[in-house]
């Protein structure tokens, strides 16, 4: 029996508008300030074109392609950070996105307070967060002296480790990870790698990474994207996965 689709993107197009700018010297710009405002044409840019994509229950897929190909835009659409220009998106279940470093963190709150707020954003109850708080802190490998300090004092790596730890401890059925395997030291990247393998037993995952060797050892399917279009899909058989 086919597994249920938790994510469906049907004929998705996403257009961005590039606001026109004056290309003038400083003298021309000052002079034009006192003249009648000129008309400026905005450019339109199609970030995604006719995207059809599914994520099944219990599946882990990778969206792979060069920078600027539309990978992060797809994750933002699935997590409702942005919306399609046209097409249909169907989501069944809670989504935990880790798309940008420290996403959802407030610089003036402590690490512990951000666990609470970020966990709530990801759909966890206060009780669930409190039950998992120690496990979240332990997995993040943050020194205990930092957990009750404002996160504005954290390094990029500390932010990333804590953000990843909250996301993978969430109760969401769908987890979105954008380049998490490219950040932090090698030991923590390997730890994330193993955690993603573990999560596959209970979660559905979409992973964006340029580390193809790691991708092939984890995912069930790779979706190749170029210039906003899906150009190929590759099924990864269990026996062919690299260890």
LINMOHU-V752828 format. One record per helix or strand. SS is the DSSP state (h for helix, s for strand). FROM is the first residue (numbers start at 1). LEN is the number of residues. If there is no record, write none. Layout:
# LINMOHU-V752828
SS_FROM_LEN, SS_FROM_LEN
This chain:
# LINMOHU-V752828
s_5_14, h_26_8, s_43_14, s_60_5, h_71_8, s_86_6, s_95_4, s_110_1, h_111_11, h_126_15, h_144_4, s_150_1, h_151_3, h_156_13, s_174_5, h_180_3, h_186_14, s_204_5, h_212_7, s_221_6, s_229_7, h_238_3
